[in-house]
Amino acid sequence: MLSPGQSQRLEALRRAARLLDSAVAVPGTSFRIGLDPILGLIPGVGDLVSPLFTASILWHAREFGVPRPVLLRMILNVAIDALVGAVPLVGDLFDVAWKANTANLRLLEGHVFEPRSATFGDWLFVAAMVTLLIGVAAAPFVIVASIVVAFGRMLS
């Protein structure tokens, strides 16, 4: 059972996630967008909004006793958002669909209202995302090494 203060904080997080991810209906569709992708168009400032909100969700999730693998899932949701978001325009379009804030709020609420330990799926997601992030980080090095080797063969 949540205390009145916890309920108020959870409701404030819901409102903020809704504002960032799904505040406005796109006319003629059932699709909704929020301020996150719009603010993302502002260089420098826009890409800080989602991580700041995530820090707030993570702080509250820790207070609510959410298991660490689920906290890692939340961090990875935002890491993916930030990684793709770093690509101009593509990242802003990705923000429209990804909705990391809503996903993280869903994870938080799932553990607040139905406390449970981390599942195999939680761990699997974390492992897959860490592997993916390592692959993305290693890709430029592999590409450069391949170019150097190919260039070396051309010279010999």
C-alpha contacts under 8 A as a table, 3 or more apart, distances in Angstrom:
res1	aa1	res2	aa2	distance
1	M	113	F	7.91
2	L	5	G	7.91
2	L	6	Q	5.73
2	L	7	S	5.98
3	S	6	Q	5.13
3	S	7	S	6.19
4	P	7	S	5.06
4	P	8	Q	6.21
5	G	8	Q	5.13
5	G	9	R	6.25
6	Q	9	R	5.07
6	Q	10	L	6.09
7	S	10	L	5.10
7	S	11	E	6.14
8	Q	11	E	5.08
8	Q	12	A	6.18
9	R	12	A	5.04
9	R	13	L	6.22
10	L	13	L	5.05
10	L	14	R	6.23
11	E	14	R	4.95
11	E	15	R	6.29
12	A	15	R	5.16
12	A	16	A	6.24
13	L	16	A	5.12
13	L	17	A	6.07
13	L	57	I	7.10
13	L	105	L	7.46
14	R	17	A	5.18
14	R	18	R	6.08
14	R	105	L	7.04
15	R	18	R	5.10
15	R	19	L	6.11
16	A	19	L	5.01
16	A	20	L	6.15
16	A	53	F	7.95
17	A	20	L	5.13
17	A	21	D	5.87
17	A	22	S	7.71
17	A	101	N	5.42
17	A	102	T	5.61
17	A	105	L	7.24
18	R	21	D	5.28
18	R	22	S	5.01
18	R	23	A	5.53
18	R	34	G	7.04
18	R	102	T	7.17
19	L	22	S	6.00
19	L	23	A	4.63
19	L	34	G	5.50
19	L	35	L	6.23
20	L	23	A	6.75
20	L	33	I	7.86
20	L	34	G	4.49
20	L	35	L	4.58
20	L	36	D	4.78
20	L	50	S	7.79
20	L	101	N	7.34
21	D	32	R	7.65
21	D	33	I	5.57
21	D	34	G	4.00
21	D	35	L	6.50
21	D	36	D	6.20
21	D	96	V	7.35
21	D	99	K	5.53
21	D	101	N	6.73
21	D	102	T	6.62
22	S	25	A	7.30
22	S	32	R	4.81
22	S	33	I	4.35
22	S	34	G	4.29
22	S	35	L	7.87
23	A	32	R	6.70
23	A	33	I	5.98
23	A	34	G	4.64
23	A	35	L	7.22
24	V	32	R	5.40
24	V	33	I	5.40
24	V	34	G	6.01
25	A	29	T	7.41
25	A	30	S	6.83
25	A	31	F	5.95
25	A	32	R	4.25
25	A	33	I	6.45
26	V	29	T	5.69
26	V	30	S	6.96
26	V	31	F	5.61
26	V	32	R	5.54
26	V	33	I	7.04
27	P	30	S	7.99
33	I	37	P	7.68
33	I	96	V	5.93
34	G	37	P	6.72
34	G	38	I	7.26
34	G	96	V	7.60
35	L	38	I	5.05
35	L	39	L	5.76
36	D	39	L	5.24
36	D	40	G	5.95
36	D	46	G	7.39
36	D	49	V	7.01
36	D	50	S	6.66
36	D	95	D	6.94
36	D	96	V	7.93
37	P	40	G	4.84
37	P	41	L	6.81
37	P	92	D	4.97
37	P	93	L	6.99
37	P	95	D	5.25
37	P	96	V	5.87
38	I	41	L	5.61
38	I	42	I	7.77
38	I	46	G	7.84
38	I	92	D	7.43
39	L	42	I	5.56
39	L	45	V	7.61
39	L	46	G	4.39
39	L	47	D	7.33
39	L	49	V	7.75
40	G	43	P	7.07
40	G	45	V	7.55
40	G	46	G	3.99
40	G	47	D	5.17
40	G	85	G	7.90
40	G	92	D	6.01
41	L	46	G	6.28
41	L	89	L	7.55
41	L	92	D	6.81
42	I	45	V	6.00
42	I	46	G	4.94
42	I	47	D	7.82
43	P	46	G	6.14
43	P	47	D	7.45
44	G	47	D	6.06
44	G	48	L	7.21
45	V	48	L	5.55
45	V	49	V	7.31
46	G	49	V	5.91
47	D	50	S	6.64
47	D	51	P	7.59
47	D	82	A	7.49
47	D	85	G	7.51
48	L	51	P	5.59
48	L	52	L	6.21
49	V	52	L	5.33
49	V	53	F	6.30
50	S	53	F	5.13
50	S	54	T	6.07
50	S	78	V	7.63
50	S	101	N	7.19
51	P	54	T	4.88
51	P	55	A	6.17
51	P	78	V	6.81
52	L	55	A	5.13
52	L	56	S	6.59
53	F	56	S	5.08
53	F	57	I	6.37
53	F	101	N	7.63
54	T	57	I	4.97
54	T	58	L	6.01
54	T	74	M	7.87
54	T	75	I	7.72
54	T	78	V	7.26
54	T	101	N	6.86
54	T	104	N	7.83
55	A	58	L	5.10
55	A	59	W	6.09
56	S	59	W	5.10
56	S	60	H	6.33
57	I	60	H	5.22
57	I	61	A	5.95
57	I	104	N	7.44
57	I	105	L	7.18
57	I	108	L	7.80
58	L	61	A	4.89
58	L	62	R	6.07
58	L	71	L	6.70
58	L	74	M	7.52
59	W	62	R	5.28
59	W	63	E	6.43
60	H	63	E	4.94
60	H	64	F	6.13
61	A	64	F	5.00
61	A	65	G	6.28
61	A	66	V	5.38
61	A	71	L	7.37
61	A	108	L	5.97
62	R	65	G	5.12
62	R	66	V	5.71
62	R	67	P	7.97
62	R	71	L	7.80
63	E	66	V	7.70
64	F	112	V	6.47
66	V	70	V	6.64
66	V	71	L	6.84
66	V	108	L	7.03
66	V	111	H	6.05
66	V	112	V	7.42
66	V	115	P	7.87
67	P	70	V	5.49
67	P	71	L	6.49
67	P	117	S	6.29
67	P	118	A	5.90
68	R	71	L	4.87
68	R	72	L	6.14
68	R	118	A	7.75
69	P	72	L	4.89
69	P	73	R	6.22
69	P	118	A	6.26
69	P	122	D	6.06
69	P	123	W	6.09
69	P	126	V	6.94
70	V	73	R	4.87
70	V	74	M	6.31
70	V	107	L	7.20
70	V	118	A	6.70
70	V	122	D	6.19
71	L	74	M	5.03
71	L	75	I	6.29
72	L	75	I	4.98
72	L	76	L	6.04
72	L	126	V	6.59
73	R	76	L	5.03
73	R	77	N	6.10
73	R	122	D	7.10
73	R	125	F	7.01
73	R	126	V	5.84
74	M	77	N	5.11
74	M	78	V	6.58
74	M	103	A	7.87
74	M	104	N	5.33
74	M	107	L	7.60
75	I	78	V	5.29
75	I	79	A	6.08
76	L	79	A	4.70
76	L	80	I	6.00
76	L	126	V	7.46
76	L	129	M	6.82
77	N	80	I	5.38
77	N	81	D	6.29
77	N	100	A	5.58
77	N	103	A	7.71
77	N	104	N	7.37
78	V	81	D	4.77
78	V	82	A	5.95
78	V	100	A	5.94
78	V	101	N	7.87
79	A	82	A	5.02
79	A	83	L	5.91
80	I	83	L	5.06
80	I	84	V	6.10
80	I	85	G	7.99
81	D	84	V	5.53
81	D	85	G	5.57
81	D	91	G	7.68
81	D	94	F	7.67
81	D	95	D	6.80
81	D	98	W	7.18
81	D	100	A	6.72
82	A	85	G	4.70
82	A	86	A	6.04
83	L	86	A	5.45
83	L	87	V	7.63
84	V	87	V	5.74
84	V	90	V	7.38
84	V	91	G	4.99
84	V	94	F	7.11
85	G	88	P	7.08
85	G	90	V	7.10
85	G	91	G	3.52
85	G	92	D	6.05
85	G	94	F	7.04
85	G	95	D	7.05
86	A	91	G	6.02
87	V	90	V	5.68
87	V	91	G	5.07
88	P	91	G	5.81
88	P	92	D	7.06
89	L	92	D	5.02
89	L	93	L	6.24
90	V	93	L	5.16
90	V	94	F	6.09
91	G	94	F	4.88
91	G	95	D	6.17
92	D	95	D	5.04
92	D	96	V	6.70
93	L	96	V	5.28
93	L	97	A	7.07
94	F	97	A	5.39
94	F	98	W	5.85
95	D	98	W	5.17
95	D	99	K	6.01
95	D	100	A	7.88
96	V	99	K	6.49
99	K	102	T	5.55
99	K	103	A	6.41
100	A	103	A	5.02
100	A	104	N	6.05
101	N	104	N	5.16
101	N	105	L	6.14
102	T	105	L	5.05
102	T	106	R	6.11
103	A	106	R	5.08
103	A	107	L	6.32
104	N	107	L	5.04
104	N	108	L	6.18
105	L	108	L	4.97
105	L	109	E	6.07
106	R	109	E	5.18
106	R	110	G	5.98
107	L	110	G	5.12
107	L	111	H	6.54
108	L	111	H	5.43
108	L	112	V	6.14
109	E	112	V	4.88
109	E	113	F	5.93
109	E	114	E	7.98
110	G	113	F	5.73
110	G	114	E	5.79
110	G	115	P	7.40
111	H	114	E	5.12
111	H	115	P	4.60
111	H	116	R	6.35
112	V	115	P	5.69
118	A	122	D	6.01
118	A	123	W	7.32
119	T	122	D	5.13
119	T	123	W	6.59
120	F	123	W	5.16
120	F	124	L	5.97
121	G	124	L	4.89
121	G	125	F	6.00
122	D	125	F	5.28
122	D	126	V	6.33
123	W	126	V	5.08
123	W	127	A	6.12
124	L	127	A	5.10
124	L	128	A	6.04
125	F	128	A	5.13
125	F	129	M	6.07
126	V	129	M	5.25
126	V	130	V	6.07
127	A	130	V	5.22
127	A	131	T	6.10
128	A	131	T	5.12
128	A	132	L	6.09
129	M	132	L	4.89
129	M	133	L	6.00
130	V	133	L	5.08
130	V	134	I	6.10
131	T	134	I	5.14
131	T	135	G	6.14
132	L	135	G	4.99
132	L	136	V	6.15
133	L	136	V	5.03
133	L	137	A	6.07
134	I	137	A	5.04
134	I	138	A	6.01
135	G	138	A	5.06
135	G	139	A	5.96
136	V	139	A	5.24
136	V	140	P	7.75
137	A	140	P	6.86
138	A	141	F	5.43
138	A	142	V	6.36
139	A	142	V	5.11
139	A	143	I	6.11
140	P	143	I	5.06
140	P	144	V	6.10
141	F	144	V	5.17
141	F	145	A	6.04
142	V	145	A	5.11
142	V	146	S	6.11
143	I	146	S	5.11
143	I	147	I	6.23
144	V	147	I	5.07
144	V	148	V	6.15
145	A	148	V	5.07
145	A	149	V	6.15
146	S	149	V	5.14
146	S	150	A	6.05
147	I	150	A	5.07
147	I	151	F	5.93
148	V	151	F	5.05
148	V	152	G	5.99
149	V	152	G	4.99
149	V	153	R	6.25
150	A	153	R	5.15
150	A	154	M	6.33
151	F	154	M	5.08
151	F	155	L	6.41
152	G	155	L	5.21
152	G	156	S	6.42
153	R	156	S	5.24
